[in-house]
Amino acid sequence: MASELSIFLDAAFCLSGKQISELYERLLGKKVRFVSDGEEAEVVMKRSLESSAVFSVESIEPLVLSADDENGAFQGLMYAVRSLRLGKKCERGSKIPKISERIIMLDIGRKYFTPNFLRRLLEEMALFGCNYLQLHFSEDTGLGIESKKYPELNSKKTLSQKEVRKLIEYAAALSIEIIPDLDTPGHMTHILKEHPEWRLKELTSQGETSVSSALDVTNEEAVAFIFSLYQEYMALFAGCRYFHIGADEFADFDHFQRYPALADQGQEKFEEYVNSVAALVRQAGFIPRVWNDAFFRKNRTSTLSKELEITYWTRWQKEMAPVQTFLNEGYSVINFNDNYLYYVLGENAGYSYPTAQKIKEEWQPDLFASEQRVQTDHQGQIKGAALAIWCDKPKAKEEEMIFLEIVKLMAAFSEHFYQ
């Protein structure tokens, strides 16, 4: 294999030749020589006015690609790298996305990942056509991004805010957006360790106890503190499109009578809290998202704001609403199918590591958890899909092994990206 690749890049595209060269060398091991004449190039990227496709493959030898904007041109050039690295011939035709949002979610609340790992992950995401990185940075065991307001909450090793700003900038250069993910009012053991008085109380056979992971959503002081925390991170992630606010695994949603603060209209009080956080992030310019498991359970009605989007991950309990309920209610959904797309460190909670073969051959973008298939007339409400890396047992694997395994899974995931 030649160590040099000649590329013609249409001058209409404002892309960095230096960046393309560096990516090709790191991802493919080839140096790039830009040429001024398309006839001399092995890879040609030219301007096209066909707006229905992200990019098109017009011929194979030489490889001629076309796009109508910089994003399409960049994705086309990354598609070329992917095909060359995998030893696969490019397929001719227009590349129209089956999934508009192609997400990798990474749990940095339970496990620290180095900035170098994250940059390499972003580069591989660009290679395979993923366009969002969701950083799940708050968990029961840690807070993965530095808080300057509340430094006592920081994990022993966290990403600094300066490192996060650099990550956002680098992601943007790769046509990738970051989705911040601060999970409340559940999964809060770490955040609440300094304020046990803000924990939700539960009546048990031993008397009244505190739920270490759950916020008392009726405590005004506690809610004000959480709002302040969201505001700090909204400022850090200003300019990002989405903000995931959690709302999963908060309490026993079918037995609110066990919690004195929620014994009367507990679901309504919980949803009032979720809606208030959603309004907070919406006012700051973000589109809020939540997990699915708490809402419309047992066919009950819900006051959940229609401004929220649903990341549908599971239906492991029959009481959980099917994805069709959210579609019928008019919500947009994102497919986080935990049967196929959950990589859980240590195979915790009954999960097995996913395989590339299973993702490639058995999963489809319209196939949600528990084998729920979305019908054609609702598929327009599916905004995207996500491959999620959860660090339940953070010491189970080192980051380099995680990186290598996720790259293989991303390759399979990407097989579903274009029509």
Backbone torsions as a table, in degrees:
resi	resn	phi	psi	omega
1	MET	NA	128.6	-179.5
2	ALA	-62.5	146.9	-177.4
3	SER	-89.0	-2.5	-179.2
4	GLU	-127.4	147.2	179.8
5	LEU	-131.6	129.7	179.3
6	SER	-94.9	131.3	-176.4
7	ILE	-128.8	135.9	169.5
8	PHE	-106.6	123.2	179.5
9	LEU	-118.0	117.9	-179.2
10	ASP	-54.9	132.5	-177.6
11	ALA	-64.1	-13.8	178.4
12	ALA	-68.6	-18.4	-179.3
13	PHE	-93.1	127.2	178.0
14	CYS	-90.1	65.3	178.1
15	LEU	-107.5	150.7	-180.0
16	SER	-81.5	113.2	176.1
17	GLY	-61.2	-35.5	178.9
18	LYS	-63.2	-43.2	179.5
19	GLN	-65.4	-44.0	178.4
20	ILE	-59.5	-44.3	-179.8
21	SER	-60.4	-46.2	-178.6
22	GLU	-64.2	-40.3	179.5
23	LEU	-66.9	-43.7	178.9
24	TYR	-61.3	-38.9	-179.2
25	GLU	-69.4	-42.2	-178.6
26	ARG	-72.7	-40.3	-173.7
27	LEU	-87.6	-25.5	-173.5
28	LEU	-122.4	-16.4	-177.8
29	GLY	74.5	24.7	179.7
30	LYS	-122.3	140.1	171.8
31	LYS	-83.2	146.2	-178.2
32	VAL	-105.4	135.5	172.3
33	ARG	-118.8	113.6	178.9
34	PHE	-81.2	134.5	-179.7
35	VAL	-118.0	156.0	-176.6
36	SER	-93.2	-7.8	-178.6
37	ASP	-122.6	120.7	-179.0
38	GLY	-59.4	-25.8	-179.6
39	GLU	-67.0	-20.6	-177.6
40	GLU	-96.4	-1.2	-170.5
41	ALA	-98.7	148.1	172.4
42	GLU	-84.6	-28.6	176.0
43	VAL	-128.1	126.3	-179.5
44	VAL	-118.3	129.1	172.3
45	MET	-120.1	111.5	-176.2
46	LYS	-118.9	163.7	-179.1
47	ARG	-79.7	136.8	177.6
48	SER	-134.1	156.0	178.6
49	LEU	-102.3	9.8	179.3
50	GLU	-80.0	105.3	-172.6
51	SER	-89.8	-8.4	-177.4
52	SER	-75.3	-23.3	-178.5
53	ALA	-106.7	150.4	172.6
54	VAL	-67.1	-45.8	173.0
55	PHE	-156.8	169.2	179.6
56	SER	-132.8	149.7	171.9
57	VAL	-104.2	111.1	-174.8
58	GLU	-90.5	-33.5	175.4
59	SER	-152.0	162.4	-174.4
60	ILE	-98.4	-46.0	-179.6
61	GLU	-130.9	105.0	-2.5
62	PRO	-69.5	164.5	-179.7
63	LEU	-80.7	109.9	-179.2
64	VAL	-112.8	120.3	179.7
65	LEU	-116.6	155.1	176.8
66	SER	-142.2	151.5	178.3
67	ALA	-155.1	163.8	-178.7
68	ASP	-107.3	-1.0	175.5
69	ASP	-151.8	175.3	-175.5
70	GLU	-63.9	-39.4	-179.5
71	ASN	-61.9	-45.2	178.5
72	GLY	-64.6	-39.4	178.7
73	ALA	-63.4	-43.5	179.9
74	PHE	-63.6	-45.9	179.6
75	GLN	-63.0	-37.0	177.3
76	GLY	-63.7	-43.1	178.6
77	LEU	-66.5	-34.3	175.7
78	MET	-70.8	-35.0	175.6
79	TYR	-61.1	-38.6	177.8
80	ALA	-64.0	-43.6	177.3
81	VAL	-59.2	-46.5	-178.4
82	ARG	-58.1	-47.1	-178.1
83	SER	-64.6	-41.8	179.7
84	LEU	-66.6	-42.0	-177.9
85	ARG	-68.4	-37.9	-179.3
86	LEU	-84.2	-5.4	-179.1
87	GLY	69.0	29.1	-179.4
88	LYS	-108.1	141.1	175.0
89	LYS	-73.1	138.1	174.3
90	CYS	-65.3	148.4	177.7
91	GLU	-99.4	130.0	-179.2
92	ARG	-67.0	151.3	175.5
93	GLY	124.3	174.9	179.7
94	SER	-78.8	135.8	179.2
95	LYS	-99.3	97.8	-179.7
96	ILE	-105.2	125.3	-174.2
97	PRO	-64.2	135.1	166.6
98	LYS	-81.9	-30.4	-179.0
99	ILE	-126.7	118.1	-177.6
100	SER	-76.7	-32.3	178.5
101	GLU	-115.1	114.6	-174.1
102	ARG	-115.1	100.6	-162.3
103	ILE	-108.0	137.9	163.4
104	ILE	-110.1	126.4	177.1
105	MET	-107.9	132.0	-177.7
106	LEU	-126.4	126.8	179.4
107	ASP	-84.7	98.8	176.7
108	ILE	-102.4	6.0	175.6
109	GLY	-77.8	-35.6	-178.3
110	ARG	-95.1	-25.2	-176.0
111	LYS	-137.1	134.9	177.1
112	TYR	-81.7	131.3	173.4
113	PHE	-118.3	137.9	-176.2
114	THR	-71.5	154.6	174.7
115	PRO	-56.7	-33.5	178.6
116	ASN	-64.9	-42.6	175.6
117	PHE	-57.9	-45.7	-176.1
118	LEU	-66.1	-38.6	176.5
119	ARG	-64.4	-43.5	178.5
120	ARG	-64.4	-39.7	177.5
121	LEU	-61.6	-44.1	178.1
122	LEU	-59.6	-40.6	179.4
123	GLU	-64.3	-41.8	176.8
124	GLU	-67.4	-35.9	174.8
125	MET	-60.2	-44.8	178.1
126	ALA	-61.4	-41.3	179.0
127	LEU	-57.9	-43.9	-175.3
128	PHE	-92.3	-0.3	174.1
129	GLY	90.1	14.9	174.3
130	CYS	-77.4	142.4	-174.0
131	ASN	-126.1	5.5	174.4
132	TYR	-140.7	136.9	170.8
133	LEU	-116.6	114.5	178.1
134	GLN	-93.4	119.2	180.0
135	LEU	-99.8	104.6	177.9
136	HIS	-85.9	97.2	-167.1
137	PHE	-108.0	1.8	175.8
138	SER	-123.2	134.7	-179.0
139	GLU	-151.5	173.8	179.5
140	ASP	-58.9	-27.9	-174.5
141	THR	-106.8	1.5	179.7
142	GLY	177.6	168.8	173.7
143	LEU	-123.3	113.7	-167.2
144	GLY	-87.0	-7.4	177.2
145	ILE	-124.6	131.6	-176.8
146	GLU	-50.7	131.1	167.2
147	SER	-103.9	123.1	175.9
148	LYS	-85.2	-28.1	176.9
149	LYS	-67.9	-40.6	-173.8
150	TYR	-130.7	70.5	-175.4
151	PRO	-61.5	-21.4	178.5
152	GLU	-65.8	-16.0	179.8
153	LEU	-86.1	-15.4	-173.2
154	ASN	-65.5	139.9	171.4
155	SER	-66.6	166.5	-179.8
156	LYS	-58.7	-38.7	176.0
157	LYS	-123.8	118.8	178.4
158	THR	-133.7	162.7	167.1
159	LEU	-75.0	133.5	175.4
160	SER	-75.5	160.7	177.5
161	GLN	-63.6	-33.4	176.6
162	LYS	-63.0	-42.6	178.5
163	GLU	-64.9	-36.8	179.0
164	VAL	-66.9	-42.1	178.5
165	ARG	-61.9	-38.9	177.0
166	LYS	-65.8	-37.3	179.3
167	LEU	-65.5	-42.9	178.1
168	ILE	-60.8	-42.2	-180.0
169	GLU	-64.9	-43.5	-179.3
170	TYR	-68.1	-39.5	177.6
171	ALA	-59.6	-43.8	-179.6
172	ALA	-60.3	-37.2	178.3
173	ALA	-65.6	-20.3	179.2
174	LEU	-102.6	14.4	-178.8
175	SER	61.9	36.8	179.3
176	ILE	-122.9	138.0	176.1
177	GLU	-106.7	150.1	177.6
178	ILE	-98.1	137.7	174.0
179	ILE	-112.1	109.8	174.4
180	PRO	-71.6	147.6	-174.2
181	ASP	-140.2	98.4	177.5
182	LEU	-111.6	109.5	-167.7
183	ASP	-92.5	115.3	172.3
184	THR	-142.2	161.5	3.3
185	PRO	-91.9	9.3	173.7
186	GLY	-102.8	-176.8	-180.0
187	HIS	55.0	38.2	-170.8
188	MET	-117.3	19.2	-178.6
189	THR	-52.9	-46.6	-178.2
190	HIS	-65.6	-47.0	-177.9
191	ILE	-64.9	-33.9	-175.4
192	LEU	-90.3	-0.3	-175.9
193	LYS	-62.6	-28.8	178.9
194	GLU	-84.7	-11.2	-177.0
195	HIS	-136.7	69.1	-179.5
196	PRO	-61.8	-21.0	179.7
197	GLU	-70.2	-12.8	179.6
198	TRP	-94.9	1.0	179.7
199	ARG	-75.9	148.7	175.4
200	LEU	-67.0	136.4	178.3
201	LYS	-94.8	145.3	-178.6
202	GLU	-132.8	140.7	175.2
203	LEU	-91.4	122.2	179.3
204	THR	-125.2	179.5	178.4
205	SER	-64.7	-19.6	177.3
206	GLN	-93.1	4.6	-177.8
207	GLY	106.3	-160.3	-177.9
208	GLU	-83.1	128.4	177.9
209	THR	-129.9	168.9	177.2
210	SER	-98.1	142.5	172.7
211	VAL	-90.3	107.7	-169.6
212	SER	-61.2	-27.3	-173.7
213	SER	-96.6	-4.9	-169.8
214	ALA	-116.3	134.9	177.0
215	LEU	-83.0	138.8	171.1
216	ASP	-75.7	101.0	-173.6
217	VAL	-72.5	-6.3	177.2
218	THR	-95.8	-3.1	-179.3
219	ASN	-89.0	109.6	-173.7
220	GLU	-61.9	-38.7	179.6
221	GLU	-64.8	-42.8	179.1
222	ALA	-63.3	-44.2	-179.7
223	VAL	-65.3	-39.3	178.0
224	ALA	-61.6	-40.1	177.1
225	PHE	-61.2	-45.8	-179.4
226	ILE	-64.7	-39.8	176.7
227	PHE	-59.7	-40.9	179.0
228	SER	-62.6	-37.8	178.4
229	LEU	-67.4	-44.6	175.9
230	TYR	-58.3	-42.2	-178.0
231	GLN	-62.1	-37.3	177.4
232	GLU	-62.7	-45.0	-177.7
233	TYR	-77.7	-26.5	173.3
234	MET	-64.2	-36.9	176.9
235	ALA	-66.3	-40.5	179.6
236	LEU	-64.5	-39.2	-175.5
237	PHE	-101.0	19.5	178.4
238	ALA	-53.7	134.4	-178.4
239	GLY	100.1	-18.1	174.8
240	CYS	-74.7	155.3	-173.0
241	ARG	-82.2	-42.8	-172.7
242	TYR	-116.6	157.9	170.2
243	PHE	-140.7	119.7	179.4
244	HIS	-89.7	126.3	-174.0
245	ILE	-109.8	6.8	171.2
246	GLY	85.8	-112.4	177.6
247	ALA	74.9	19.9	178.4
248	ASP	-105.6	159.2	169.0
249	GLU	44.3	45.4	-178.0
250	PHE	-80.9	-46.7	-176.1
251	ALA	-159.0	-175.7	173.2
252	ASP	-79.3	98.4	-171.7
253	PHE	-64.7	-18.3	-178.6
254	ASP	-98.1	2.2	-179.5
255	HIS	-141.6	56.3	-179.4
256	PHE	-64.1	-18.0	-179.6
257	GLN	-64.0	-15.2	178.7
258	ARG	-75.1	-13.1	-176.5
259	TYR	-112.5	110.5	-174.6
260	PRO	-51.1	-40.5	-177.8
261	ALA	-68.6	-19.5	-174.9
262	LEU	-119.2	8.7	-176.3
263	ALA	-60.8	-32.9	177.9
264	ASP	-106.0	115.1	178.5
265	GLN	56.6	47.7	-177.0
266	GLY	-62.7	-44.8	-179.9
267	GLN	-62.1	-40.4	180.0
268	GLU	-64.3	-40.4	178.9
269	LYS	-66.9	-41.2	176.7
270	PHE	-61.3	-47.2	-178.5
271	GLU	-68.6	-31.0	175.3
272	GLU	-62.2	-41.4	176.7
273	TYR	-62.6	-49.4	-178.7
274	VAL	-58.8	-44.7	179.3
275	ASN	-63.6	-34.7	-180.0
276	SER	-70.1	-38.7	175.7
277	VAL	-66.6	-41.6	178.2
278	ALA	-59.7	-41.6	179.0
279	ALA	-65.2	-37.4	178.8
280	LEU	-61.5	-48.7	-177.7
281	VAL	-74.3	-30.6	177.1
282	ARG	-65.2	-41.2	179.5
283	GLN	-62.4	-28.5	179.3
284	ALA	-85.5	2.3	174.4
285	GLY	101.4	3.7	179.4
286	PHE	-95.0	155.2	167.8
287	ILE	-94.9	118.8	-176.2
288	PRO	-82.2	147.7	177.1
289	ARG	-131.4	151.0	177.0
290	VAL	-138.0	160.3	171.0
291	TRP	-75.7	164.8	-169.4
292	ASN	-90.2	-21.4	-159.1
293	ASP	-69.0	-14.6	-174.3
294	ALA	-93.9	-9.1	-164.9
295	PHE	-117.3	145.0	178.4
296	PHE	59.3	28.1	178.9
297	ARG	-65.0	146.4	177.9
298	LYS	52.6	34.4	179.0
299	ASN	62.3	20.8	177.6
300	ARG	-76.2	157.5	175.2
301	THR	-75.3	168.3	-178.1
302	SER	-145.5	148.3	175.2
303	THR	-99.3	12.3	-177.5
304	LEU	-57.8	130.0	-177.6
305	SER	-57.0	138.0	176.9
306	LYS	-74.3	-6.7	176.8
307	GLU	-79.9	-10.5	178.6
308	LEU	-84.3	150.8	171.9
309	GLU	-111.6	151.2	-169.9
310	ILE	-107.9	120.0	170.6
311	THR	-93.2	102.3	-172.4
312	TYR	-89.1	112.5	-173.7
313	TRP	-111.2	-28.9	-172.4
314	THR	-157.7	159.2	164.8
315	ARG	-139.8	51.5	-176.6
316	TRP	-71.6	-20.1	171.4
317	GLN	-106.3	137.7	-179.6
318	LYS	-65.4	-21.2	179.6
319	GLU	-70.6	-19.6	-178.9
320	MET	-70.0	145.2	-178.5
321	ALA	-70.3	138.4	173.4
322	PRO	-65.9	158.5	-179.4
323	VAL	-60.1	-29.7	-179.0
324	GLN	-61.4	-31.6	178.4
325	THR	-61.1	-45.9	179.8
326	PHE	-65.4	-37.8	178.0
327	LEU	-65.1	-44.5	179.5
328	ASN	-62.8	-31.0	179.0
329	GLU	-80.5	-5.1	174.9
330	GLY	94.2	9.1	-179.9
331	TYR	-78.9	148.5	165.6
332	SER	-80.9	145.4	-177.6
333	VAL	-128.3	152.1	175.6
334	ILE	-123.6	133.4	-171.2
335	ASN	-87.1	104.7	175.2
336	PHE	-109.1	43.5	-172.0
337	ASN	-48.8	109.5	-174.6
338	ASP	-76.5	-11.3	176.9
339	ASN	-76.7	-24.9	-176.3
340	TYR	-121.6	-31.4	-165.4
341	LEU	-115.7	16.5	178.2
342	TYR	-105.8	117.8	174.4
343	TYR	-105.7	103.3	-172.2
344	VAL	-110.8	114.5	-177.7
345	LEU	-58.7	133.2	-178.7
346	GLY	77.5	5.2	-178.0
347	GLU	49.3	44.0	-178.7
348	ASN	-68.7	161.0	173.1
349	ALA	57.0	30.9	175.9
350	GLY	83.3	4.0	179.3
351	TYR	-81.3	150.0	168.9
352	SER	-112.3	150.6	178.5
353	TYR	-61.6	134.4	178.8
354	PRO	-69.5	158.8	177.3
355	THR	-117.7	148.8	178.3
356	ALA	-60.8	-39.1	-178.6
357	GLN	-62.4	-43.3	-178.6
358	LYS	-66.6	-41.0	178.1
359	ILE	-63.7	-44.0	-176.9
360	LYS	-69.2	-42.4	-169.6
361	GLU	-96.5	-25.6	-172.5
362	GLU	-113.4	-31.7	-178.2
363	TRP	-85.5	150.8	172.9
364	GLN	-139.1	154.9	-178.9
365	PRO	-57.3	-24.5	179.4
366	ASP	-94.9	7.2	179.2
367	LEU	-101.1	109.9	-178.0
368	PHE	-98.9	174.7	-176.3
369	ALA	-51.4	147.7	-179.2
370	SER	61.2	34.7	173.8
371	GLU	59.1	36.6	176.5
372	GLN	-87.1	120.3	-179.3
373	ARG	-101.8	128.4	178.8
374	VAL	-85.8	129.8	-178.3
375	GLN	-72.9	159.3	-173.0
376	THR	-55.2	-39.8	-174.5
377	ASP	-71.2	-9.5	177.6
378	HIS	-113.2	-0.1	-174.2
379	GLN	-67.5	-19.6	175.8
380	GLY	-66.3	-16.2	178.6
381	GLN	-87.7	-6.4	176.2
382	ILE	-83.8	108.3	-176.0
383	LYS	-84.1	-24.8	-176.8
384	GLY	-179.3	-171.9	178.7
385	ALA	-146.2	157.9	-174.6
386	ALA	-138.6	138.4	166.8
387	LEU	-97.0	118.5	-170.0
388	ALA	-111.4	129.7	177.3
389	ILE	-107.1	109.8	-179.0
390	TRP	-106.2	134.4	-173.9
391	CYS	-106.9	53.2	-178.0
392	ASP	-55.8	-42.9	176.5
393	LYS	-117.7	85.4	-168.2
394	PRO	-60.1	-25.3	-178.4
395	LYS	-88.5	0.8	-176.5
396	ALA	-63.7	-35.1	179.2
397	LYS	-145.5	147.2	175.7
398	GLU	-80.1	162.1	-172.4
399	GLU	-64.0	-31.0	-179.2
400	GLU	-66.8	-41.0	176.8
401	MET	-65.6	-41.2	176.7
402	ILE	-59.3	-45.1	-179.6
403	PHE	-57.5	-50.0	-176.6
404	LEU	-63.0	-39.6	-178.9
405	GLU	-72.4	-37.3	179.9
406	ILE	-68.4	-35.6	177.3
407	VAL	-59.1	-42.2	178.2
408	LYS	-63.9	-40.3	179.2
409	LEU	-69.1	-37.0	176.9
410	MET	-62.2	-38.0	178.7
411	ALA	-59.6	-43.0	178.5
412	ALA	-69.6	-42.6	177.7
413	PHE	-55.2	-42.4	-175.2
414	SER	-68.8	-16.1	178.0
415	GLU	-62.9	-17.3	-176.3
416	HIS	-103.3	7.1	-169.9
417	PHE	-79.1	-32.3	-174.0
418	TYR	-121.7	148.2	177.3
419	GLN	-70.9	NA	NA
